Amino acid sequence: MNEVRAVIRPLGEPGDLGWVVMAHGEQYAREFGWDNSFEALVAGIVAECAAGHDPAREAAWIAELDGRRVGSVFCVADEDAGTAKLRILLVDPAARGHGLGARLVARCVDFAREAGCERIRLWTNGVLVAARGIYLSAGFRLVEEEPHHSFGADLIGQVYELDLSA
């Protein structure tokens, strides 16, 4: 019996940044028909990380399955010093079912808590049902919801928050 090797590691290997942008662009176009403005949004988030970040408050991770990149998540500082933001969670559809999404979110939440944040927030869209399930299972709660037109689609934007002070 072959056992699958699933690893969550810090972002930082050659090619990680480009992979995050490419994987998001390809996957969201394929699954939801989103245009390249979404890939551009992801590229901006990744570029900010690459240009310099505060390692005490910001980090990112890559999920690997048998040595192949299959997921990512970023934890970035919010303007409010007590708040972290979970950004650009992704798990390749072929790698789903191994608990990688939940592990990525848990690593991000643990990091924010260790960094002394009081809360962690994220923005997502209602069509991302699998991600929403992960967020709810991790204890996040929906705090805002608003329709918008982005990435070539009519969407329902959602903000989730998790209180880390308890």
N, C-alpha and C positions, 0 to 999 in steps of 0.2 A: 504494500500500500504506500503510495506516494503522499507525503505530508507537505502541504503548501507552507512556505516560509513567508510570513507577513511581518513587516518591520515598519515602525514609524521612526524616522530619523530627522535630525535638523536639516533644513534647507542649506545648501552650500556647496554641493558637488557641481563640477562643470556641467552646464546644460540644464540645471534645475530651473533657473528663471525662465529661459526660453520655453522649456517644456510646459510650465504652468500656463503661460500665455497661449501656446499652441493648443494644449489639451482643452482648455476652457473654450476657445474659439471653435474648435472642431466639434466638441461634444454638445455644446448648446445649440449650434447650428443644426446638427443632426437630430437631436432630441426634440427641440422646441422651435426650430426654424428662425432663431434669432440671427440678426445681421451682424456685420463686423464691428458695429459700434459697441457691442458687448465685449468683444475681444480687445478693443481699444481701452475700455474701462479697466479691464484686467491688466492690460499692459501698463497703464498708469499706476495702478496699485503696486505692481511688481517693480516698476521703475523707481518709485519712491523708496521701496525697501532696498533696492540695489544701490541707490544714491547715498544711502546712509540712514541708519535707524538707531534708536536708543536701545541697546541690548538689554538694559534693565527693564524696559517696558514693552519691547517688541521682539517677536520671533516668528519663525515659520517652519513648517515641517512637511516632509514628503512621505507618503505611504508607498511602500514597495511590496510587491508580491513576487516571490522568487527572483529578486534582484531587478525587477522592472518597475519603473515609476507608474503608479496607478492612482495617486491621490495627493491632495495638498490642503493645507489650511494655513492662514496667516493670523497672527494676533498683533494688532497695531494700536498705538496710543490714540486716544480720543483727545479732543481739545480740553475736556474736563479731566484733570489729573487723576481722578478716582475711577475713571471709566476706561475699559479696554474695548476694542472692537474685534469681533471675529469676522474675518474676511475670506472670500474666495475658497470656500470649502468645495472640494471636488473628489468624487470617487468614480473611476472609469466603470461603466456598466458591466464590463466583463469581470471586474474584481468585486462586485457587490456580493453580499452574503458572507463575507469574512469578518464583519464587524469593524472594518477600517474607518468608516465614517464616524462611528461612535468613538473609536479610539482617537481619531484626529481631534474631534470636538473636546473630548476629555483632556487631551494634552494641552489644548489651547486654554481651556478653563483653568486647569491646574497652574499653568504658567501665569495667567492673569491674577489668580489668587496669590501665588508666591510673590508676584511683583507688588502686592499690596493694594490691588484694585478693589473697590467696593462693589463694582458691578461690571458685567460684560454685556455688550449689545451687539446686535447684528441686523443687517437689512437683507431681506430676501424677497422672493416673489411667490405668490400663492401656488403657481404651477409646479413648484419644486417640492412635491409631496413627500418624497423619500427624505429629503433634508429636513423638512418640517418635523417629521416623525423623530428624527435623531435629536433635534433641538428640544422638542417637548419631553422626550425621554431623559434628557440631560437636566431638565428642570427649568428650561427657559419658558417664559410666558409671553404671549402676544400683547404688546402695549400700544401699537398703532397699526392702522391699515388704511391704504389709500389707492384708488385706481390711478394708473398712469399709462402713457404710451411711450415705451422705450424698446430699443433693440429690434424695432420693426414689428412690435406686437402690443396688443392691449393687455395690460397686466394689472395685478393687484399687488402693490408693494406692501411689505409687512416688516415691522420692526419687532424684534423679540429681545427680551432682557432677562438676565439672571442675576439675582442678588447674591454677591459673594461675601457679604459681611456676616452672614449667619454662621 
